Amino acid sequence: MARRIAAGAAYGGGGVGLVGAAAVGLLLAEVRLARRHVGNHSGGRVPVADGVYGHAYDIPGEPPLRLTMLGDSTAAGQGVHRAGQTPGALLASGLAAVAERPVELRNVALPGAQSDDLDRQVALVLSSPVPVPDICVIMVGANDVTHRMPPTRSVRHLSAAVRRLRTAGAEVVVGTCPDLGTIEPVQQPLRWLARRASRQLAAAQTIGVVEQGGRTVSLGDLLGPEFEANPRELFGPDNYHPSAEGYATAAMAVLPTVCAALGLWPAEEERPDVSRREGFLPVARAAAEAASEAGTEVTAAMPTGPRGPWALLKRRRRRRVPEAEPARPSL
């Protein structure tokens, strides 16, 4: 299914449905009930975290690394109260510690955004007078599922955004669609349908992103067993967005891939580790495996193979993300 979605996105095929028509009536009834409990999760104040992190690593004459966040409320950090608790601030602080160099963070993500808003966000990034970011992190997809955007359209917008950013010279890491089947107020059978749709979209996103030269990290199971086992700690007050602990868990999973994309990860970690079930796989198979296991990275390996393009699947060891210090405002 993920392969069909990605192919439809790439070649302009028709919409590929994620849920059968027979389930639509029941699904809509469950959605109405879930919305009463969750509320309007697209609103609310988001802390502004833009600025420079890692002041201790200032080197006169050397500019900071530039990190930009794009996507929806998860990328923006909705659900927490302090700027240092947002995923952008956590990633900037972690990247500064690994690189031993300051990191300038800019966040153009918009709560409630769907993948079709990425065109506007990328335009903001590339039209800015400051240099192109060294790396962009995109987190998007949940609103595409809840608003029933055709998955082919969703992947088409994401792939185009990655292509534009890569063409401009930025590295790109995408945190794929989280598992919406773990949201506490959602009941069966909507929970099962949401999980299935989320994972299919995440796998299709991976195929599209890797084909454009980006890397993906699965966020699905970060909102899976860990969130499901401890929802009071890992979900925020609205039972929809992550809490500070939840965002820290997500940042810890994404940080190794961000560092690897910039050539900052230890060389020995770049070799596939068979004991961690890493290796080269057809991109569609790698995408399917990644969608079912949190923190799994997929990156392009070989453009052609016996069954089409191949990718490298890695399960990187996570590093603790340091607590974000207050940012120094950007000039």
ABEGO torsion letter per residue (X at the ends): XAAAAAAAAAAGBBBBBABBAAAAAAAAAAAAAAAAAAEBAABEBBBBABEBBGAAABBBGBBBBBBBBBEBAAAAGBGBABAAABAAAAAAAAAAAAAGBBBBBBBABBBGBBAAAAAAAAAAAAABABBBBABBBBBBGAAAAAAGBBAAAAAAAAAAAAAAAAAAGBBBBBBBBBBAAABAABBOAAAAAAAAAAAAAAAAAAAAAAAAGBBBBBAAAAABAAAAABAAAABBAAGABBBAAAAAAAAAAAAAAAAAAAGABBAAAABBBAAAGBEBBBAAAAAAAAAABBGBBBBBABABBAAEBBBBBBBBBBBBBBBBBBBBBBX
